[in-house]
């Protein structure tokens, strides 16, 4: 949920680019701390949709909320920023693999095929671009991707498949994940975006779901539907070949959103 080119009271093109850089800096800080204990050679990135804000007024892209159309959002803004991010990561990891799903804001129109989505245009551009060896990008062919990492299966999807009412619908989400769990022959973890708020849920005894935060802040969707402006944050976690996800960090991408600290004694 980068929503590149969306304009809010606290988000615009300059803020987007700054937060992209912070993703790299904070991810590498955590990585280097853990590398003091064991090697970390491979990076897997999930791009979970709504990477650009799109131009569909039914999804909130109206005059004043964006500065350019969908094509320009992809090729002038998101594509160069993300290609640079992936290249920087490749300098610090042996392999970088990117698995993608489309979101709802990139839909060309209500009537268009679901693959007609600005997210897909961005992913295809990243896939076809000339990149350093060791970077692989996997665009979606369906609303979800099943990915195996260190022997553990991950189910990636955007999250708009779950209706929203009065905040994050945890019960509906667990029920949906349980249905997908059986339809897709099981998975250890699920990863999604859409709700612009970092959280996680235990769907079954064998399945944990991560809800990723967003880059954008003060987005009208989040304020109206979720009831919070959200904070700019992204999950990062380590996957052990025996134990699965063993550590997690929610990286806050703007220090102005850090919790307020009181002085000692108060």
Secondary structure, DSSP 4 states (H G I P E B T S, - for coil): ---BTB-BTTB-HHHHHHHHHHHHHHHHHHHHHHHTTS---EEEEEE-S--B--S-GGGT--BTTBSS-HHHIIIIIIHHHHHHHHHHHHTTSSEEEEEE---STTBS-SSS-TT-BHHHHHHHHHHHS---TTEEEE--SSSEEEEEETTEEEEEE-STTS--SSS--HHHHHHHHHHHHHHTT--SEEEE-SSSS-EEEEEETTEEEEEP-BS--S-HHIIIIISS---BEEEEEEEETTTEEEEEEEEES-GGGSPP-PPTT-
